[in-house]
């Protein structure tokens, strides 16, 4: 790494430290440092198991214990035994804790609004933030199976359709494509996966069940903020594993030559190019894979 690159990273770190108030002894003016404030937020309104908090915030146990005790001493939380497992403890916010969490949220929202209002291109700033957050959290991305009609799934699909419209010479109208029924991408026929990074959906893929002796991979999409991190390979591998668990042994997919990165991914992943197998007007490449 060049000296210039190191200097730029350190500058970025200093800027984030200042902006987030990481060194403040009274984060957002509420009388406690950032650490306990983050724990308070992580607990959430429904309460949260201690190990889950520790893992989410990447804290050592003694540090988490110290933060929890300080919040307990303030009357902001209580610790309870998990009714299903007496060895586990759950942190639950008191009424005072819920009010304090809400106050932090309001102040954080106001600070975010102020930051965006001071930048001449807030969309570019947000895109840069998404890129950095995705890169830093690449090892903590979680794949979740969900209903393709859920809000996060729909947001991924809409972004996918919008990108196809921009990249395909013909544009893209989902009503003209072989759009799969939601039920075909749900167990026991198929599945739909969304990739999350700290609650933000970064990508999706579907397995569409059919009655033709094969299933199809549909709607593979990765957010620009997460491209280059290997997420497409991860989603494809998990989709194939879920399909196999459903008893599917043969998979097919289609794509368009305007998406060369997708074609290269399939070729590297053991997919075999075949003749056209559907009447969808948009694809011009067709692949098959036994799993």
Residue frames as qw, qx, qy, qz and C-alpha x, y, z in Angstrom:
[[0.000, 0.889, 0.458, 0.000, 0.00, 0.00, 0.00],
 [0.409, 0.520, -0.028, 0.749, 1.35, 3.43, -0.93],
 [0.244, -0.189, -0.447, 0.839, 2.06, 6.16, 1.60],
 [0.265, -0.088, -0.177, -0.944, -0.65, 8.27, -0.06],
 [0.595, -0.308, -0.640, -0.377, -3.24, 5.50, 0.37],
 [0.507, -0.309, -0.654, 0.468, -2.37, 5.11, 4.06],
 [0.076, -0.095, -0.206, 0.971, -2.63, 8.86, 4.60],
 [0.415, -0.183, -0.375, -0.809, -6.06, 8.95, 2.92],
 [0.615, -0.349, -0.704, -0.068, -7.35, 6.08, 5.06],
 [0.396, -0.273, -0.531, 0.698, -6.11, 7.78, 8.23],
 [0.120, -0.032, -0.037, -0.992, -7.75, 11.03, 7.16],
 [0.550, -0.287, -0.561, -0.548, -10.99, 9.17, 6.61],
 [0.581, -0.329, -0.694, 0.268, -10.73, 7.53, 10.04],
 [0.202, -0.161, -0.351, 0.900, -10.16, 10.89, 11.73],
 [0.301, -0.133, -0.251, -0.911, -13.13, 12.42, 9.92],
 [0.620, -0.333, -0.641, -0.307, -15.44, 9.57, 10.94],
 [0.488, -0.264, -0.627, 0.547, -14.19, 9.69, 14.53],
 [0.009, -0.078, -0.179, 0.981, -14.98, 13.39, 14.74],
 [0.427, -0.157, -0.394, -0.799, -18.33, 13.16, 12.98],
 [0.658, -0.316, -0.662, -0.172, -19.60, 10.22, 15.03],
 [0.406, -0.721, 0.258, -0.500, -18.39, 11.62, 18.34],
 [0.878, -0.021, -0.469, 0.099, -16.48, 8.43, 19.09],
 [0.500, 0.121, -0.494, 0.701, -14.20, 10.25, 21.56],
 [0.302, -0.546, 0.011, -0.781, -16.91, 12.36, 23.20],
 [0.089, -0.004, -0.852, 0.516, -17.51, 11.71, 26.86],
 [0.388, 0.418, 0.532, -0.626, -21.09, 12.90, 26.36],
 [0.190, 0.127, 0.785, 0.576, -22.25, 11.41, 23.06],
 [0.101, -0.553, -0.565, -0.604, -24.89, 13.69, 21.50],
 [0.143, -0.428, 0.253, -0.855, -24.97, 15.57, 24.80],
 [0.765, -0.377, -0.346, -0.390, -26.77, 12.77, 26.67],
 [0.497, -0.711, 0.383, -0.316, -24.18, 12.35, 29.42],
 [0.826, -0.246, 0.500, 0.083, -22.49, 9.07, 28.45],
 [0.109, -0.486, 0.669, 0.551, -19.86, 7.97, 25.88],
 [0.575, 0.297, -0.482, -0.590, -20.63, 6.34, 22.54],
 [0.225, 0.135, -0.965, 0.031, -20.07, 2.77, 23.81],
 [0.173, 0.273, 0.803, -0.500, -22.96, 2.61, 26.31],
 [0.462, 0.444, 0.041, -0.767, -25.14, 4.55, 23.88],
 [0.450, 0.300, -0.715, -0.443, -24.53, 1.93, 21.17],
 [0.089, -0.063, -0.972, 0.209, -25.40, -0.86, 23.61],
 [0.322, 0.364, 0.497, -0.719, -28.62, 0.95, 24.54],
 [0.529, 0.431, -0.265, -0.681, -29.57, 1.17, 20.87],
 [0.328, 0.242, -0.886, -0.219, -28.57, -2.44, 20.12],
 [0.198, 0.114, 0.869, -0.438, -30.86, -3.80, 22.85],
 [0.219, -0.226, -0.629, -0.710, -33.86, -2.43, 21.00],
 [0.513, -0.270, 0.117, -0.807, -37.45, -2.06, 22.18],
 [0.893, -0.118, -0.307, -0.307, -38.01, -5.83, 22.38],
 [0.664, -0.593, 0.456, -0.020, -34.89, -6.67, 24.43],
 [0.695, 0.565, -0.444, -0.035, -31.92, -8.71, 23.27],
 [0.946, -0.267, -0.055, 0.176, -29.82, -11.66, 24.42],
 [0.344, -0.850, 0.279, 0.283, -26.41, -10.61, 25.75],
 [0.618, -0.174, 0.598, 0.479, -24.29, -12.77, 23.45],
 [0.455, 0.671, 0.496, 0.311, -26.19, -11.39, 20.48],
 [0.044, -0.997, -0.012, 0.057, -25.38, -7.84, 21.60],
 [0.519, -0.629, 0.450, 0.365, -21.72, -8.70, 22.11],
 [0.618, 0.143, 0.625, 0.454, -21.42, -10.31, 18.68],
 [0.326, 0.836, 0.397, 0.191, -23.30, -7.54, 16.91],
 [0.067, -0.991, 0.114, -0.018, -21.13, -4.79, 18.42],
 [0.777, 0.362, -0.352, 0.376, -17.94, -6.91, 18.40],
 [0.279, -0.775, 0.339, -0.454, -17.28, -6.21, 22.09],
 [0.386, 0.177, -0.844, 0.328, -15.23, -8.19, 24.56],
 [0.520, -0.538, -0.660, -0.066, -17.29, -9.63, 27.43],
 [0.417, -0.417, -0.406, 0.698, -15.71, -7.44, 30.16],
 [0.029, -0.004, 0.158, 0.987, -16.37, -4.31, 28.09],
 [0.398, -0.399, -0.586, -0.582, -20.01, -5.25, 27.49],
 [0.533, -0.497, -0.637, 0.251, -20.45, -6.08, 31.18],
 [0.286, -0.266, -0.228, 0.892, -19.11, -2.66, 32.15],
 [0.170, -0.135, -0.326, -0.920, -21.44, -0.87, 29.75],
 [0.491, -0.444, -0.684, -0.307, -24.44, -2.92, 30.92],
 [0.470, -0.442, -0.563, 0.517, -23.69, -2.17, 34.57],
 [0.112, -0.132, -0.055, 0.983, -23.46, 1.57, 33.90],
 [0.349, -0.233, -0.467, -0.778, -26.83, 1.49, 32.14],
 [0.548, -0.445, -0.708, 0.027, -28.32, -0.60, 34.94],
 [0.363, -0.315, -0.421, 0.769, -27.05, 1.89, 37.52],
 [0.111, 0.028, -0.128, -0.985, -28.87, 4.62, 35.59],
 [0.467, 0.316, 0.645, -0.516, -32.08, 2.61, 35.70],
 [0.432, 0.476, -0.354, -0.679, -32.18, 2.24, 31.91],
 [0.685, 0.168, -0.644, -0.296, -32.23, -1.55, 31.68],
 [0.698, -0.380, 0.519, -0.315, -32.70, -4.78, 33.60],
 [0.253, 0.348, -0.880, -0.201, -31.31, -8.24, 33.01],
 [0.823, -0.060, 0.239, -0.512, -33.64, -11.23, 32.83],
 [0.415, -0.198, 0.878, 0.134, -33.18, -14.98, 32.48],
 [0.431, 0.161, -0.608, -0.646, -34.21, -16.48, 29.16],
 [0.756, -0.094, 0.354, -0.543, -37.34, -18.55, 29.88],
 [0.930, 0.295, -0.152, -0.158, -36.28, -21.17, 27.35],
 [0.794, 0.215, -0.354, 0.446, -32.65, -21.40, 28.51],
 [0.522, -0.838, -0.133, 0.081, -31.75, -20.37, 32.05],
 [0.708, -0.235, 0.132, 0.653, -28.07, -20.03, 31.11],
 [0.309, 0.415, 0.317, 0.795, -28.83, -17.12, 28.78],
 [0.109, -0.605, -0.416, 0.670, -29.59, -13.59, 29.92],
 [0.254, 0.657, 0.496, 0.507, -31.59, -10.95, 28.12],
 [0.164, -0.202, -0.188, 0.947, -31.21, -7.18, 28.44],
 [0.021, 0.710, 0.665, 0.231, -34.56, -5.38, 28.54],
 [0.131, 0.303, -0.062, 0.942, -34.95, -1.61, 28.46],
 [0.048, -0.516, -0.659, 0.546, -37.00, 0.05, 31.19],
 [0.220, 0.876, 0.428, 0.038, -39.43, 2.84, 30.39],
 [0.185, -0.889, 0.196, 0.371, -36.62, 5.30, 31.09],
 [0.480, -0.267, 0.666, 0.504, -34.35, 3.30, 28.79],
 [0.424, 0.551, 0.658, 0.289, -36.91, 3.38, 25.99],
 [0.072, 0.974, 0.175, -0.124, -37.23, 7.16, 26.35],
 [0.338, -0.716, 0.420, 0.443, -33.44, 7.55, 26.30],
 [0.519, 0.065, 0.722, 0.454, -33.16, 5.37, 23.20],
 [0.320, 0.786, 0.508, 0.148, -35.82, 7.46, 21.46],
 [0.112, -0.949, 0.069, 0.287, -33.94, 10.65, 22.39],
 [0.447, -0.421, 0.605, 0.507, -30.74, 9.26, 20.87],
 [0.481, 0.390, 0.705, 0.347, -32.60, 8.30, 17.70],
 [0.177, 0.933, 0.311, -0.032, -34.06, 11.79, 17.32],
 [0.226, -0.852, 0.300, 0.364, -30.66, 13.44, 17.80],
 [0.510, -0.182, 0.705, 0.458, -28.95, 11.00, 15.43],
 [0.436, 0.633, 0.603, 0.217, -31.61, 11.62, 12.78],
 [0.051, 0.983, 0.081, -0.159, -31.13, 15.37, 13.12],
 [0.365, -0.648, 0.504, 0.438, -27.35, 15.02, 12.79],
 [0.531, 0.147, 0.732, 0.402, -27.76, 12.87, 9.68],
 [0.315, 0.838, 0.439, 0.078, -30.14, 15.40, 8.13],
 [0.129, -0.935, 0.152, 0.295, -27.65, 18.18, 8.87],
 [0.490, -0.368, 0.636, 0.469, -24.76, 16.26, 7.30],
 [0.475, 0.413, 0.692, 0.353, -26.72, 15.59, 4.11],
 [0.161, 0.937, 0.305, -0.056, -27.95, 19.18, 3.90],
 [0.243, -0.835, 0.302, 0.390, -24.36, 20.45, 3.96],
 [0.482, -0.168, 0.710, 0.486, -23.27, 18.33, 1.00],
 [0.340, 0.425, -0.263, -0.797, -23.92, 19.48, -2.58],
 [0.627, 0.148, -0.642, -0.416, -24.64, 15.90, -3.74],
 [0.581, -0.349, 0.562, -0.474, -26.26, 13.95, -0.89],
 [0.961, 0.172, 0.026, -0.216, -27.01, 10.93, -3.09],
 [0.649, 0.537, -0.477, 0.251, -23.31, 10.58, -3.96],
 [0.150, -0.546, 0.630, -0.532, -22.41, 10.93, -0.30],
 [0.809, -0.153, 0.371, -0.430, -24.86, 8.19, 0.69],
 [0.914, 0.356, -0.191, -0.046, -23.58, 5.93, -2.09],
 [0.368, 0.590, -0.605, 0.387, -20.02, 6.41, -0.81],
 [0.449, -0.409, 0.578, -0.545, -21.16, 5.59, 2.73],
 [0.939, 0.063, 0.138, -0.310, -22.91, 2.44, 1.52],
 [0.753, 0.504, -0.405, 0.127, -19.77, 1.38, -0.33],
 [0.095, 0.549, -0.670, 0.491, -17.55, 1.82, 2.73],
 [0.639, -0.268, 0.477, -0.541, -20.01, 0.17, 5.13],
 [0.955, 0.199, -0.040, -0.215, -20.43, -2.82, 2.81],
 [0.608, 0.531, -0.530, 0.258, -16.67, -3.23, 2.42],
 [0.107, -0.482, 0.664, -0.561, -16.07, -3.05, 6.17],
 [0.668, -0.110, 0.516, -0.525, -18.92, -5.46, 6.90],
 [0.613, 0.341, -0.586, -0.406, -18.26, -7.99, 4.13],
 [0.299, 0.129, -0.929, 0.178, -17.60, -10.80, 6.61],
 [0.189, 0.189, 0.711, -0.650, -20.85, -10.12, 8.47],
 [0.481, 0.100, -0.354, -0.795, -23.28, -10.29, 5.55],
 [0.411, 0.070, 0.839, -0.350, -26.25, -12.54, 6.35],
 [0.287, -0.040, -0.709, -0.643, -28.42, -14.45, 3.88],
 [0.379, 0.154, 0.640, -0.651, -32.09, -14.61, 4.87],
 [0.001, 0.280, 0.867, 0.413, -34.82, -16.65, 3.19],
 [0.214, 0.347, 0.379, -0.831, -37.97, -14.59, 2.81],
 [0.474, 0.641, 0.598, -0.084, -41.20, -14.10, 0.92],
 [0.416, 0.158, 0.365, 0.818, -40.38, -12.37, -2.41],
 [0.078, -0.770, -0.433, -0.463, -43.31, -10.03, -1.69],
 [0.521, -0.659, -0.276, 0.468, -41.68, -8.68, 1.50],
 [0.096, 0.984, 0.019, -0.152, -40.67, -5.02, 1.42],
 [0.325, -0.687, 0.538, 0.366, -36.91, -5.63, 1.34],
 [0.572, 0.119, 0.741, 0.330, -37.26, -8.27, -1.38],
 [0.393, 0.812, 0.426, 0.069, -39.41, -5.92, -3.45],
 [0.057, -0.940, 0.190, 0.276, -36.88, -3.09, -3.05],
 [0.446, -0.386, 0.694, 0.413, -34.13, -5.38, -4.38],
 [0.514, 0.399, 0.717, 0.249, -36.28, -6.51, -7.30],
 [0.247, 0.934, 0.238, -0.103, -37.23, -2.96, -8.21],
 [0.191, -0.801, 0.428, 0.372, -33.56, -1.96, -8.22],
 [0.522, -0.074, 0.777, 0.344, -32.84, -5.00, -10.42],
 [0.456, 0.670, 0.573, 0.120, -35.57, -4.05, -12.90],
 [0.070, 0.969, -0.023, -0.236, -34.37, -0.44, -12.98],
 [0.328, -0.595, 0.606, 0.414, -30.81, -1.55, -13.76],
 [0.530, 0.225, 0.760, 0.302, -31.98, -3.91, -16.50],
 [0.333, 0.863, 0.377, -0.058, -33.93, -1.03, -18.02],
 [0.045, -0.917, 0.267, 0.293, -30.77, 1.05, -18.12],
 [0.360, -0.485, 0.727, 0.326, -28.42, -1.65, -19.41],
 [0.546, 0.295, 0.761, 0.190, -30.52, -3.51, -21.98],
 [0.088, -0.043, 0.428, 0.898, -30.71, -1.88, -25.41],
 [0.245, -0.443, -0.709, -0.491, -34.44, -2.65, -25.52],
 [0.391, -0.413, 0.280, -0.773, -35.12, -1.39, -22.02],
 [0.212, -0.070, -0.961, 0.165, -36.96, -3.70, -19.62],
 [0.580, -0.258, -0.024, -0.772, -40.62, -4.16, -18.79],
 [0.222, -0.182, 0.908, -0.305, -41.21, -6.79, -16.13],
 [0.685, 0.289, 0.380, -0.550, -44.71, -7.35, -17.49],
 [0.713, 0.545, -0.329, -0.295, -43.21, -8.67, -20.74],
 [0.167, 0.478, -0.852, 0.132, -40.72, -10.98, -19.06],
 [0.708, -0.212, -0.663, -0.119, -41.35, -14.45, -17.66],
 [0.194, -0.524, 0.460, -0.690, -41.84, -13.01, -14.19],
 [0.382, -0.091, -0.913, 0.114, -42.12, -15.89, -11.70],
 [0.572, -0.640, -0.314, -0.407, -45.07, -16.24, -9.36],
 [0.231, -0.674, 0.516, -0.475, -44.15, -15.55, -5.74],
 [0.876, -0.251, 0.297, -0.285, -45.31, -19.01, -4.69],
 [0.910, 0.355, -0.157, 0.142, -42.85, -20.61, -7.11],
 [0.404, 0.550, -0.465, 0.564, -40.01, -18.97, -5.16],
 [0.469, -0.493, 0.453, -0.576, -41.15, -20.21, -1.76],
 [0.034, -0.147, 0.982, -0.117, -40.88, -23.61, -0.07],
 [0.761, -0.268, 0.558, 0.196, -41.62, -26.32, -0.96],
 [0.738, 0.630, 0.211, 0.117, -41.24, -25.32, -4.64],
 [0.560, 0.548, -0.121, 0.610, -38.34, -22.88, -4.34],
 [0.498, -0.629, -0.290, 0.522, -36.89, -20.10, -2.22],
 [0.269, 0.850, 0.047, 0.450, -35.95, -16.43, -2.27],
 [0.693, -0.350, -0.229, 0.587, -32.84, -15.13, -0.52],
 [0.083, 0.953, -0.004, 0.292, -31.96, -11.57, 0.50],
 [0.687, 0.043, -0.325, 0.649, -28.44, -10.61, 1.60],
 [0.287, -0.931, -0.163, -0.152, -28.27, -8.17, 4.52],
 [0.545, 0.196, -0.356, 0.733, -25.45, -6.05, 5.89],
 [0.115, -0.183, -0.493, 0.843, -26.40, -4.58, 9.28],
 [0.299, 0.563, 0.590, -0.496, -30.07, -4.49, 8.27],
 [0.338, 0.632, -0.222, -0.661, -29.52, -3.10, 4.76],
 [0.864, 0.282, 0.417, 0.001, -30.50, -5.37, 1.83],
 [0.124, -0.668, 0.519, 0.519, -27.55, -5.69, -0.54],
 [0.254, 0.281, -0.788, -0.486, -28.66, -8.38, -2.97],
 [0.751, 0.074, 0.432, -0.494, -31.09, -11.16, -3.79],
 [0.235, 0.234, -0.847, -0.415, -31.61, -14.34, -5.76],
 [0.757, 0.008, 0.275, -0.592, -34.54, -16.66, -6.32],
 [0.093, -0.096, 0.971, 0.199, -34.99, -20.36, -6.98],
 [0.623, 0.162, -0.043, -0.764, -38.13, -20.85, -9.06],
 [0.453, 0.002, 0.889, -0.064, -39.71, -24.27, -8.90],
 [0.512, 0.281, -0.397, -0.708, -41.32, -25.64, -12.04],
 [0.834, 0.045, 0.484, -0.261, -43.11, -28.80, -13.18],
 [0.680, 0.667, -0.258, -0.163, -40.69, -29.32, -16.08],
 [0.953, -0.004, -0.131, 0.272, -38.05, -31.45, -14.41],
 [0.538, 0.171, -0.200, 0.801, -35.83, -28.52, -13.46],
 [0.213, -0.860, -0.325, 0.331, -35.84, -25.35, -11.35],
 [0.463, 0.685, 0.085, 0.555, -34.59, -21.92, -12.41],
 [0.418, -0.364, -0.224, 0.802, -32.30, -19.31, -10.89],
 [0.124, 0.793, 0.423, 0.420, -34.08, -15.95, -11.11],
 [0.162, -0.938, -0.093, -0.291, -33.45, -12.32, -10.21],
 [0.747, -0.262, -0.139, 0.595, -29.80, -12.42, -9.12],
 [0.146, 0.876, 0.048, 0.458, -28.95, -8.83, -8.19],
 [0.642, -0.307, -0.294, 0.639, -26.17, -7.19, -6.18],
 [0.068, -0.971, -0.152, 0.171, -26.22, -3.60, -4.96],
 [0.522, 0.732, -0.205, 0.388, -23.49, -1.41, -6.50],
 [0.323, -0.795, 0.391, -0.332, -22.29, -0.87, -2.92],
 [0.767, -0.358, 0.526, -0.084, -21.44, -4.57, -2.58],
 [0.862, 0.502, -0.068, -0.006, -20.07, -5.47, -5.99],
 [0.445, 0.646, -0.549, 0.289, -16.61, -7.01, -6.08],
 [0.392, -0.509, 0.610, -0.464, -17.01, -8.57, -2.62],
 [0.145, 0.118, -0.979, -0.075, -17.90, -12.06, -3.88],
 [0.465, 0.126, 0.539, -0.691, -21.55, -11.75, -2.84],
 [0.715, 0.312, -0.274, -0.563, -22.93, -13.00, -6.17],
 [0.487, 0.248, -0.838, 0.011, -20.94, -16.24, -5.80],
 [0.093, -0.042, 0.800, -0.591, -22.15, -16.59, -2.21],
 [0.598, 0.219, 0.233, -0.735, -25.78, -16.09, -3.18],
 [0.693, 0.323, -0.508, -0.397, -25.51, -18.53, -6.08],
 [0.313, 0.205, -0.902, 0.215, -23.87, -21.20, -3.93],
 [0.260, 0.074, 0.700, -0.661, -26.52, -20.84, -1.25],
 [0.667, 0.276, -0.048, -0.690, -29.33, -20.89, -3.83],
 [0.614, 0.275, -0.713, -0.199, -27.95, -24.13, -5.26],
 [0.120, 0.101, -0.887, 0.433, -27.65, -25.62, -1.75],
 [0.456, 0.161, 0.454, -0.748, -31.24, -24.65, -0.90],
 [0.699, 0.300, -0.331, -0.557, -32.46, -26.11, -4.20],
 [0.453, 0.226, -0.862, 0.035, -30.66, -29.37, -3.54],
 [0.112, -0.001, 0.786, -0.608, -32.21, -29.54, -0.06],
 [0.606, 0.262, 0.196, -0.725, -35.63, -29.25, -1.74],
 [0.735, 0.124, 0.665, 0.030, -34.84, -32.29, -3.88],
 [0.544, 0.809, -0.053, -0.218, -34.05, -30.35, -7.02],
 [0.787, -0.213, 0.422, 0.397, -31.32, -31.96, -9.14],
 [0.492, 0.326, 0.425, 0.686, -31.28, -29.83, -12.31],
 [0.050, -0.758, -0.222, 0.611, -31.12, -26.03, -12.54],
 [0.476, 0.494, 0.408, 0.602, -31.47, -23.65, -15.47],
 [0.116, -0.738, -0.185, 0.638, -31.13, -19.89, -15.90],
 [0.516, 0.639, 0.336, 0.461, -31.16, -17.24, -18.58],
 [0.304, -0.681, -0.039, 0.665, -29.41, -13.89, -18.91],
 [0.481, 0.865, 0.143, -0.003, -28.58, -11.19, -21.43],
 [0.757, 0.253, -0.009, 0.602, -25.31, -10.39, -23.22],
 [0.016, 0.811, -0.059, 0.581, -25.54, -6.86, -21.78],
 [0.650, -0.684, 0.247, -0.219, -24.62, -8.46, -18.44],
 [0.676, 0.472, -0.552, 0.126, -21.16, -9.89, -19.17],
 [0.106, -0.468, 0.720, -0.502, -20.24, -10.13, -15.49],
 [0.786, -0.066, 0.380, -0.482, -23.20, -12.45, -14.92],
 [0.884, 0.387, -0.231, -0.123, -22.24, -14.63, -17.88],
 [0.375, 0.557, -0.665, 0.326, -18.66, -14.86, -16.61],
 [0.448, -0.358, 0.614, -0.543, -19.91, -15.82, -13.13],
 [0.907, 0.089, 0.202, -0.359, -22.01, -18.68, -14.49],
 [0.769, 0.504, -0.391, 0.044, -19.22, -19.95, -16.73],
 [0.147, 0.537, -0.704, 0.440, -16.80, -19.99, -13.78],
 [0.508, -0.245, 0.575, -0.593, -19.34, -21.73, -11.56],
 [0.260, -0.042, 0.963, 0.058, -19.86, -24.88, -13.60],
 [0.576, 0.535, 0.384, -0.484, -22.92, -23.81, -15.60],
 [0.420, 0.026, 0.739, 0.526, -23.15, -25.21, -19.15],
 [0.312, 0.357, -0.146, -0.868, -24.48, -23.09, -22.02],
 [0.374, 0.291, 0.880, 0.044, -27.56, -24.65, -23.67],
 [0.022, 0.371, 0.578, 0.727, -30.16, -23.81, -26.30],
 [0.332, -0.218, 0.099, -0.912, -33.03, -21.43, -25.55],
 [0.168, -0.231, -0.951, 0.122, -35.60, -23.07, -23.26],
 [0.074, 0.639, 0.598, -0.479, -38.23, -20.33, -22.88],
 [0.310, 0.674, 0.471, 0.478, -40.02, -17.58, -24.79],
 [0.292, -0.808, -0.167, 0.483, -38.91, -14.67, -22.61],
 [0.535, 0.811, 0.105, 0.212, -38.03, -11.81, -25.03],
 [0.145, -0.950, 0.275, -0.040, -35.10, -10.47, -23.03],
 [0.631, -0.512, 0.547, 0.202, -32.48, -13.24, -22.51],
 [0.696, 0.616, -0.324, -0.178, -30.06, -14.37, -25.20],
 [0.255, 0.417, -0.846, 0.213, -27.86, -16.69, -23.09],
 [0.857, -0.292, -0.071, -0.418, -29.14, -19.89, -21.49],
 [0.147, 0.482, -0.820, 0.272, -27.40, -22.16, -18.98],
 [0.886, -0.276, -0.246, -0.280, -27.95, -25.46, -17.16],
 [0.087, 0.518, -0.764, 0.375, -26.31, -27.17, -14.18],
 [0.784, -0.280, -0.546, -0.100, -26.83, -30.52, -12.46],
 [0.182, -0.631, 0.482, -0.580, -26.59, -30.21, -8.67]]
